[in-house]
């Protein structure tokens, strides 16, 4: 498999899930650094959705990346550690500015 890089948007199999977790085969935004992804066998990622979101920032963030097939929101509250075995094909990339805003949203949620 090609290297999994921070900021990439890739397909991931999120099943099995529990409760309100995002399920199924869906895009995720890779947050963890490249070296972590390469050496740990896991990635830290956030689920994306194409459903318009009532909850605004910091719970969700709309990506303006033009290469995605649909209008998409990062579900900042849906952060997960996933095995690289769950990660599939690259479908896009967040801009560095988008990544900074998403990390700021996460910091607001977790209280740093």
trRosetta pair geometry for C-beta under 8 A, 3 or more apart (Angstrom, degrees):
i j d omega theta_ij theta_ji phi_ij phi_ji
1 4 7.5 6 134 -43 118 93
1 84 7.1 171 76 158 154 113
1 87 7.6 102 180 90 152 100
2 90 7.5 -56 76 -18 135 120
3 34 6.6 24 169 -156 121 103
3 37 7.3 99 -176 103 76 123
3 38 6.4 -18 -136 -84 97 104
4 8 6.5 -129 -165 50 64 142
4 10 6.9 -56 -134 -21 101 160
4 30 5.9 -173 165 -118 99 158
4 34 7.7 175 91 -130 55 64
4 37 4.5 -130 81 172 101 141
4 38 7.7 -177 46 -64 80 61
4 43 5.7 -81 127 -79 145 139
4 84 6.3 -153 -6 -129 147 105
4 87 5.8 18 -102 134 142 160
5 8 5.0 98 68 -26 78 117
5 30 6.7 121 91 87 36 145
5 34 5.3 -5 -125 -97 67 103
5 37 7.3 -144 -85 47 23 158
6 30 5.7 -133 -120 115 34 99
6 31 6.7 15 -140 179 88 18
6 32 6.5 -129 -93 90 94 34
6 33 5.5 -20 -53 -115 135 36
6 34 5.7 -91 -9 -45 93 73
6 37 7.5 -162 -52 -19 71 132
6 99 7.4 73 153 -140 97 148
7 29 7.4 -24 -148 -169 27 90
7 30 6.6 -34 28 71 23 89
7 93 5.4 38 135 -165 96 87
7 94 4.9 -125 -160 56 78 87
7 95 7.9 -103 -160 94 122 2
7 96 7.2 -33 -110 -84 145 54
7 99 5.3 -54 -102 -72 95 138
8 29 7.6 166 88 -150 39 51
8 30 4.8 18 56 24 82 124
8 90 5.3 -68 -167 -127 122 106
8 92 7.5 142 -165 87 56 45
8 93 5.5 -40 -109 -103 50 79
8 94 8.0 -114 -53 12 6 78
9 27 5.2 14 175 -174 101 118
9 28 7.1 175 -150 83 61 32
9 29 5.5 -28 -97 -95 78 65
9 30 7.6 -151 -80 2 28 80
9 48 6.7 25 -147 -28 115 150
9 63 7.8 55 -72 -145 146 174
9 65 7.3 170 -8 76 141 160
9 68 6.7 -23 94 -91 161 107
9 72 7.9 79 -148 116 153 164
9 90 7.2 97 74 -160 52 66
9 91 5.4 -68 106 69 95 84
9 92 4.0 -3 50 67 123 90
9 93 6.3 -148 7 -75 85 25
9 94 6.6 107 -45 -33 101 80
10 27 6.9 151 79 -146 22 69
10 28 6.2 -26 65 59 73 81
10 30 6.5 37 11 -37 111 110
10 87 5.4 34 118 -166 142 94
10 88 6.0 168 168 69 97 55
10 89 6.5 176 -151 92 83 31
10 90 5.2 -48 -95 -98 87 50
10 91 6.5 142 -114 10 31 82
11 25 6.1 7 -173 -179 106 93
11 26 7.3 171 -144 99 64 13
11 27 6.1 -53 -91 -92 48 56
11 28 7.8 77 -167 14 11 81
11 87 7.6 128 83 -165 56 48
11 88 3.8 -31 79 66 104 117
11 89 5.4 29 19 49 115 74
11 91 6.4 84 -38 -23 81 121
12 25 7.3 179 86 -147 33 54
12 26 6.7 -30 59 68 77 59
12 27 7.4 82 15 -153 84 18
12 28 4.4 -1 10 2 135 126
12 45 6.6 134 -34 103 164 163
12 82 6.0 2 -162 174 137 170
12 86 5.1 44 -163 137 88 97
12 87 5.3 -24 -101 -102 91 56
12 88 6.5 -169 -79 14 37 85
13 24 7.6 -77 -144 165 57 30
13 25 5.4 -24 -98 -95 67 75
13 86 4.9 -126 55 -154 81 84
13 88 7.4 82 -23 -26 84 113
14 17 6.0 26 136 -63 96 116
14 21 7.1 -160 160 146 122 108
14 22 5.7 -4 127 103 170 82
14 23 5.7 -155 93 -140 111 27
14 24 6.2 9 49 52 98 31
14 25 7.6 178 13 -85 78 24
14 26 6.2 -19 -2 34 124 102
14 28 7.6 134 -67 -59 110 123
14 47 6.7 20 -82 -97 154 119
14 80 7.3 108 -133 51 102 167
14 82 7.6 -74 -106 -103 68 130
14 86 7.3 86 -78 -179 38 134
15 23 5.8 52 -80 -163 82 85
15 24 6.1 39 -42 -81 104 30
17 21 4.0 -149 -164 84 115 120
17 22 7.1 -143 -114 81 156 30
17 23 4.4 -120 18 -93 144 89
18 21 5.9 62 57 8 52 123
21 78 6.9 124 -145 -140 61 102
21 80 7.7 71 -149 -74 117 132
22 26 6.2 -87 155 55 120 154
22 47 3.8 138 45 -172 159 170
22 49 7.0 -135 -119 -67 130 102
22 75 6.4 148 -47 48 135 155
22 78 5.2 51 -8 -165 116 152
23 26 7.8 97 93 -9 31 126
25 88 7.9 12 -153 9 105 145
26 47 6.0 36 102 -154 131 96
26 48 6.5 -164 155 62 102 74
26 49 7.4 -8 -170 -89 139 56
27 47 7.7 113 88 -163 55 53
27 48 4.2 -23 89 47 101 128
27 68 7.5 17 -105 -136 175 114
27 72 6.8 -30 71 -140 144 146
27 91 6.0 -89 -109 54 117 136
27 92 7.6 14 -150 33 140 110
28 45 3.9 43 158 161 127 133
28 46 6.3 156 -161 74 80 34
28 47 5.6 -45 -104 -99 83 43
28 48 6.4 -165 -95 -2 27 88
28 80 7.8 -76 -135 52 140 106
28 82 7.3 75 101 4 175 153
28 87 7.7 -91 55 -113 125 88
29 45 6.1 157 74 -159 43 79
29 46 4.9 -12 53 56 100 92
29 48 6.3 100 -28 -53 90 104
29 63 7.9 173 -78 -72 132 138
29 74 5.4 -19 1 -116 143 119
29 94 5.8 36 -140 -27 121 132
29 102 7.0 -81 116 -168 155 169
30 37 6.9 19 -170 -88 130 141
30 43 5.4 -53 -134 -179 98 134
30 44 7.6 98 -162 74 58 52
30 45 5.3 -39 -99 -98 47 95
30 87 7.9 44 -83 -129 116 138
31 43 7.9 129 44 167 63 87
31 44 4.8 -63 68 104 103 95
31 45 6.1 171 7 -101 87 33
31 46 6.3 69 -37 -13 121 95
31 79 7.3 -22 12 -136 153 106
31 99 7.8 156 -122 -149 69 97
31 102 7.6 -130 -103 117 109 126
31 103 7.4 140 -148 -84 112 89
32 36 4.5 -102 167 88 115 133
32 37 5.5 143 98 -57 111 86
32 40 8.0 -71 160 37 154 139
32 42 7.8 70 15 113 169 76
32 43 5.2 -161 37 -157 124 62
32 44 3.9 111 -47 29 105 93
32 45 7.6 -63 2 -51 94 61
33 36 4.8 93 62 7 79 106
33 37 7.1 -148 97 -7 40 89
34 37 5.7 -58 -150 35 31 113
34 38 6.2 27 156 -18 66 109
35 38 5.7 -56 -146 38 31 112
35 39 6.0 6 165 -1 67 116
36 39 6.5 -72 -138 47 22 93
36 40 5.4 -3 180 -3 66 126
36 42 7.9 -49 153 79 90 75
36 43 7.6 114 111 -117 98 53
36 44 7.5 -10 121 3 141 101
37 40 7.0 -52 -110 40 13 97
37 42 7.7 -107 -124 93 50 37
37 43 4.9 24 -115 -96 96 92
37 84 7.0 109 -173 -89 80 116
41 83 6.4 -19 148 -145 86 75
41 84 5.6 -112 -169 8 47 110
42 81 5.2 20 168 177 134 95
42 82 6.3 155 -158 80 81 34
42 83 5.7 -55 -102 -100 75 38
42 84 6.5 -130 -94 -31 21 76
43 81 7.3 171 84 -152 35 56
43 82 5.6 -19 59 62 83 88
43 84 6.2 96 -19 -85 99 72
43 87 6.2 57 16 -60 139 143
44 79 6.7 10 180 -177 93 100
44 80 7.4 178 -150 92 55 35
44 81 5.4 -30 -97 -97 71 70
44 82 7.9 149 -100 17 22 74
45 79 7.3 169 90 -150 32 59
45 80 6.0 -24 65 64 78 80
45 81 7.9 127 19 -108 72 24
45 82 5.7 -24 25 13 120 121
45 87 7.9 157 -44 -94 154 110
46 74 5.2 50 114 -172 131 101
46 75 6.1 -170 173 69 96 62
46 76 6.1 -15 -146 -113 147 36
46 78 5.8 106 -159 82 72 76
46 79 5.2 -34 -90 -94 82 66
46 80 7.6 138 -97 17 34 73
46 102 7.1 -151 27 -178 158 129
47 74 7.8 138 86 -157 40 56
47 75 4.9 -11 77 45 89 118
47 78 4.2 -44 30 116 109 136
47 80 7.3 47 -36 7 93 116
48 63 7.4 -28 -128 0 124 133
48 72 4.9 4 -179 -174 122 118
48 73 6.7 152 -157 77 70 40
48 74 5.7 -43 -99 -98 76 52
48 75 6.9 179 -104 1 21 84
49 53 7.1 108 76 -65 125 104
49 72 7.0 150 76 -152 32 70
49 73 5.5 -22 62 61 84 93
49 75 5.9 60 -6 -42 109 113
50 70 4.2 -1 -125 123 131 139
50 71 6.2 106 -152 73 79 63
50 72 5.6 -46 -92 -96 66 68
50 73 7.7 155 -101 16 19 78
51 73 7.7 -70 69 31 54 120
52 71 7.8 11 -78 109 76 128
52 73 7.6 103 -133 -22 30 136
53 56 7.3 144 112 -82 107 37
53 59 7.6 -164 169 103 135 101
53 60 4.2 -45 132 78 168 174
53 62 7.8 -158 30 -67 116 87
53 73 4.8 -152 -15 137 128 175
53 75 7.7 174 -100 -94 141 79
55 59 4.1 -39 145 80 126 141
55 60 5.4 115 93 -1 89 110
56 59 6.9 89 78 43 28 92
56 60 6.5 -97 -151 55 19 91
57 60 6.8 -96 -74 70 46 51
57 61 5.8 58 -96 -88 94 78
57 76 7.9 62 -134 0 61 146
57 101 7.8 -57 -130 168 136 106
57 105 5.6 -105 -157 -106 87 118
58 61 7.8 -6 -149 -56 45 99
58 76 5.9 -86 159 82 71 157
58 104 7.4 -121 -120 116 116 71
58 105 3.5 169 -154 -151 88 79
58 106 7.4 -159 173 -39 117 23
58 108 4.0 175 -39 70 169 133
58 109 5.5 -150 115 -46 125 88
59 75 7.4 -19 159 -156 74 62
59 76 5.8 -167 -172 52 24 102
59 77 5.1 -13 -147 -22 79 118
59 105 7.5 -135 -23 -179 14 119
59 109 7.2 109 -90 -87 58 121
60 73 4.7 10 -178 171 116 124
60 74 6.6 158 -158 77 60 53
60 75 5.8 -25 -104 -107 86 49
60 76 6.2 -160 -90 5 25 90
60 77 7.9 -49 -59 7 63 94
61 73 6.5 150 72 -160 34 74
61 74 4.7 -10 58 51 93 104
61 76 6.0 70 -6 -46 102 113
61 98 7.3 143 142 -165 129 87
61 101 6.1 150 -144 119 145 109
61 102 5.3 -135 42 -94 160 80
61 105 5.8 -138 -49 -24 123 161
62 71 7.3 -19 -154 179 108 92
62 72 7.3 138 -152 91 61 44
62 73 5.1 -42 -93 -99 59 80
62 74 8.0 -161 -79 14 12 73
63 68 6.5 80 99 -8 128 149
63 72 5.0 -10 43 84 113 97
63 73 7.1 -177 2 -102 78 25
63 74 6.2 89 -44 -29 102 95
63 94 6.1 -98 -128 -109 119 91
63 98 6.0 54 -125 -155 78 149
64 95 7.8 -21 66 3 91 124
64 98 7.2 -161 32 -83 83 126
65 68 5.5 82 91 -15 99 103
65 72 7.8 -28 50 53 99 119
65 92 5.3 112 131 172 139 127
65 93 6.6 -176 -142 77 144 46
65 94 5.9 -104 -52 -107 136 44
65 95 6.5 -177 -85 -24 91 83
65 98 7.0 -62 -46 -14 99 166
67 91 7.6 171 127 150 100 61
67 92 4.5 164 90 -118 106 96
67 93 7.2 31 49 27 138 70
68 71 7.7 116 98 -97 121 13
68 72 5.1 -73 148 0 161 131
68 91 6.7 66 -118 133 68 104
68 92 4.8 -28 -71 -54 76 162
69 91 7.3 -58 -9 -180 99 123
74 94 7.9 16 -58 -90 137 139
74 102 5.6 -15 93 -119 159 124
75 78 3.8 27 109 18 117 119
76 79 7.2 -2 176 -47 46 98
76 102 6.1 -168 -101 -158 106 78
76 105 4.5 -81 -126 120 165 126
76 106 5.6 -142 -173 -70 107 72
76 109 6.4 174 127 -23 112 144
77 109 6.2 -174 -94 -134 79 154
79 106 6.8 68 -58 -122 143 121
82 86 4.7 -95 177 61 114 136
82 87 6.5 121 114 -52 125 92
83 86 5.2 103 67 -6 79 97
83 87 7.9 -146 104 -8 52 88
84 87 5.3 -52 -157 26 51 119
90 93 7.6 10 -175 -59 114 85
94 98 4.2 -123 -177 88 102 127
94 99 5.1 127 111 -57 124 83
94 102 7.2 -19 -178 -8 162 142
95 98 4.6 99 52 4 79 101
95 99 7.0 -141 93 -5 43 86
96 99 5.6 -54 -149 35 34 115
96 100 6.6 38 152 -22 65 102
97 100 5.7 -50 -151 31 33 113
97 101 6.7 30 153 -15 64 105
98 101 5.8 -58 -152 38 34 109
98 102 6.2 33 152 -20 68 107
99 102 5.7 -54 -145 36 31 112
99 103 6.4 31 156 -17 65 105
100 103 5.9 -57 -150 38 29 110
100 104 6.4 32 151 -20 63 106
101 104 5.5 -52 -149 35 34 115
101 105 6.5 39 151 -21 64 102
102 105 5.5 -49 -152 32 34 115
102 106 6.6 36 149 -18 64 102
103 106 5.5 -50 -149 35 35 113
103 107 6.4 40 150 -21 65 103
104 107 5.5 -51 -149 34 33 115
104 108 6.7 38 150 -21 63 100
105 108 5.6 -51 -153 31 34 113
105 109 6.6 32 151 -18 65 104
106 109 5.6 -55 -151 35 35 112
106 110 6.2 7 161 2 70 110
107 110 6.4 -67 -137 50 27 92
107 111 7.9 -129 171 40 54 9
107 112 4.5 -75 -153 50 89 109
108 111 7.7 29 179 -71 25 37
